[in-house]
Amino acid sequence: MNRFKALNARRLSVAGFSFLFAYILSFQFEGQVLYSLLDLRGADADRYILAAIIAHFMGLLTCGLFVRSRAAAKSIMLGGMGVCLVATVPFFFAPTSLWLSGLIVSGYFSGCAVAAWGFFLRAFTPKNERIKSCADVLIYSNLLMIAVNVVAMNRSTFIGLGLSVLCLVIGMVFILILPLEQENVQNKTFKNKTHGGIKNQIILLCLFVFIITINSGLMYQVINPAFEHLTGLVSWYWAAPYIVALAIMRNLPMKAKRSRILYIGMAMIIGAFISFMLLGRNTSDYLTVDTLMLGACGIFDLFWWSILGEMLDYSDNPAQTFGIGLSANVFGVLCGGVLGMAVTSMGLPGAEVAVIALTVVCVTLVMLPPLNHQLVLLLKSHAYLAAYENMSQSQQTDIVRQVKTLDPLTVREQEVLQLILSGKSNREIAGALFISENTVKTHARSIFSKYDVSSRAELISILLKNQTVG
C-alpha cells in the first residue's frame, strides 16, 4: 500500500511539474506563444525576452534561500503558479506596462516554483529512478508545448495563450493534491545520509551545464532565423528529435555508460552546424539540421538533469541545489543568445556566421569529457565518504592499511588523511590539528604524491572504491 502511495505521489509530482514547465516553454521562456504575441503587436521582442529570462534566472538562484521544507516548497509552487496566472492575463489585451512587469514578476516566481520541485523529485523518486522522472517531465512538457505551439502558430495566438494558461491551472491542481505526510521522518533520513557540503560538485556541474547550453542559446540566434519561413513544419517538428532522444536515453539499461553517449551528442551538434553550412534552406535541410541539433540537446539535457537529480541526496536543501543547477542552464542560454545576436549583427554572410558558431561549439565541447570525468569522481567520492563515516574505527584503519603507498606516511600525514576521509575541509583540518591551512595543503600534497594521485577525489576513490556504499 505504501509503495502504491509513493508511486501515485511520484506521478502527481511529475504531472504537476510537466504542466508548469509546458507553460514556461510555450510562453514565458522564449516561447512561441510570446513571440507570436510580440510579433502581432509589433513590440520589441528582445527587451521582453531578456527581462523574462533574467527574472527566471533570479528565481531559480534564490528560491533555496527561503524554501527549506517540502511544505514550504508546495506553498511556493502553488503561490508562484498563481502569480504567473495573474501576470499572464494582461497579454490577452493590448500592450501596456503590465506586459513587461508581468513577465518580470512571473519569470521570477516561475523560477522559484521550478526550483522548489527539487523537494518532490527527491522525496518521491528513488535515486536510481530519477533519470526516468527527469526524462518524463521533459518529454511530457515538450509534447504539451508542441500542441500549444501548433495552435498558436497555425490557428490563433490567443487560443495558444489560453492553452498555456490552462496548462498552468492543471499543474496547480496536481501540485495541490500532492501528499506531505511523513515529511519529518524522510527529512531526518536524508540528513543522516547527507555528508558534508557539495559545493565543489555544484560548481563543477554548473560549469558543465553552462558550457553545454551556450550552444543552445547560440543555436536559437544562428539557425532558427534561417528557417523561419517554414512556420508550419517548425511549429510541430522543432522539439520532436529532442523528445525521441530523451525517450532513448530514458530506456537505456541502468548499467549503460551514459557518459559515452556524450560523444554521440558532440558529434551530432558538430554535424548540425556543418550541415547548416553545406545545405540549403528547404524542408529536407531543416529536418537534417534540426534532427541533429535537437537530438544532441536531448542527450545533453537528460544527462545533466539526471546528475542534478542524484545530487539531491547529498543536500539538506534540494530546492537550492536544483535551482542553482537549472540557473546555470538559463545563464548558458542567455549568454549563448547574446553571443548569437552579436555574431549575427555583424552582417556577415551566413556561411561565415556558421563557421564562427561552429568554432565556439567545438571549443566548448572539447571541455565536456574532462569536466564529466571530474564531476563523476567528485560524486563517487562523496558517496564513499558517507559509507566511511558509518564504519567502525578498526574498519577505517584497515581500509587505509590495505592500499600501499610509494613511501610511508608520517604520523602527521596519517592524522591529516583520517580527517580528509572524514570529509573535513582544509580549514577544518587546520582547526582540528592547530596548524595553518598552508601546512595542511603541504601535507595533503605529500599524501597525494605518496598515493600517486592528483586530487582529493582520486585519493578517496582509490581508498574506498571497493567498499559497499549504502
Number of C-alpha atoms within 10 A of each C-alpha: 6 7 8 9 12 16 14 15 22 21 18 22 26 28 22 27 27 27 27 29 28 30 32 26 23 28 26 27 22 19 18 24 31 23 24 21 22 18 12 10 11 10 13 11 15 12 10 20 21 18 19 23 23 18 20 29 25 20 25 30 24 19 26 23 10 13 22 17 19 24 15 14 26 24 17 23 28 23 17 23 27 17 18 26 18 12 20 20 15 15 19 14 9 10 15 10 8 15 18 19 15 21 26 24 19 27 29 27 27 31 28 31 29 26 30 32 25 23 25 24 24 21 23 22 22 16 16 11 15 21 25 18 22 24 26 20 21 24 24 19 27 24 18 20 30 23 18 29 30 22 19 26 19 12 11 15 23 17 15 27 27 18 24 30 24 16 24 25 19 16 26 23 14 19 24 16 13 17 19 13 10 8 14 11 9 13 16 12 11 17 14 12 19 19 21 16 15 17 11 12 19 21 15 17 24 22 18 25 26 25 24 26 25 26 27 25 23 26 25 16 19 21 22 15 10 15 16 12 13 13 12 13 15 22 20 18 16 20 21 20 20 24 24 17 23 27 19 12 21 23 11 11 9 11 6 10 10 14 14 10 16 19 17 14 22 24 16 21 28 20 17 24 24 16 18 24 17 10 14 13 15 12 13 11 16 25 17 15 23 27 23 23 27 25 24 27 26 25 27 23 20 21 22 22 21 20 17 26 25 20 22 24 20 22 21 22 21 30 34 26 28 28 28 26 29 24 25 26 25 24 23 25 25 23 19 26 23 17 20 24 16 12 19 18 10 9 10 11 9 14 13 14 20 23 15 12 23 22 14 16 22 15 11 18 21 12 14 18 15 10 15 17 11 17 21 16 18 23 21 18 24 25 22 25 22 21 17 22 15 13 11 10 10 8 12 17 12 11 14 17 11 9 11 11 15 10 11 12 16 12 9 11 18 15 15 23 23 15 18 19 22 17 23 17 15 19 14 15 23 19 13 13 13 9 12 13 16 12 12 22 16 12 20 19 17 16 26 18 15 15 20 14 16 12 17 20 19 20 20 24 22 16 19 23 15 10 12 10 14 9
